[in-house]
Amino acid sequence: MVHPCSRNHSHESCAVPGFVLCASCISQVERQLRALPVLHQECLHHVSPTHRRTNPTRVSGSRNRDYLNISVLDVRHNLLATLESWSELVAEQLGVTAPARSVPQLARFLTRHLEWLAGQPPAADFVDEVDSLVAELRGTIDPDPGSRTLIRRCVVDDCGGTISASPKDAGKPGSRSIECSAGHSWEMHEWLTLRRLMERQRKGVTV
């Protein structure tokens, strides 16, 4: 029996026999897994964008003018946590040893077990998450002005407001807070925590 790809494409795609994904999705996620270590390493150069523009002869006291691009740290943490979570699932289900906690090894491990993953019910979630990670990394390396704004329902219980924030805004000097449309606000140093709450809420809604 022929089944549609579980990712629910706008165009009709049939899953490969024995899998829940179509051939295009399997090839796509394999390419993306192989690209992740390179993208992960590349975005490291964008953690402190002001550092590369500073005068090497300046006095040490002027270093407080530098700042960390929080969006880069956020994306790198999210990438490692996501790959580790999927790798732990594979290791547990197949009875194999999980790899070391590094992006290159986790990505290789998931590529090696991609055929098994492609046959499991949550395969579509796996592909969607890897796709999102690649988009985040590429957006961090080569940001498109005016795009990639996060719009999420406020994480405060019973609040009907929405949070609209660009991750790169969290690293800009002078930025003080992120607010929801109903008035709740978070300081910039709380960005990582807020982002995790928003993603947890999104996954909870889509389950």
Summary of the structure (lengths in Angstrom):
residues: 207
radius of gyration: 19.6
end to end distance: 26.4
largest distance: 71.1
contacts: 561
relative contact order: 0.13
helix: 56%
strand: 8%
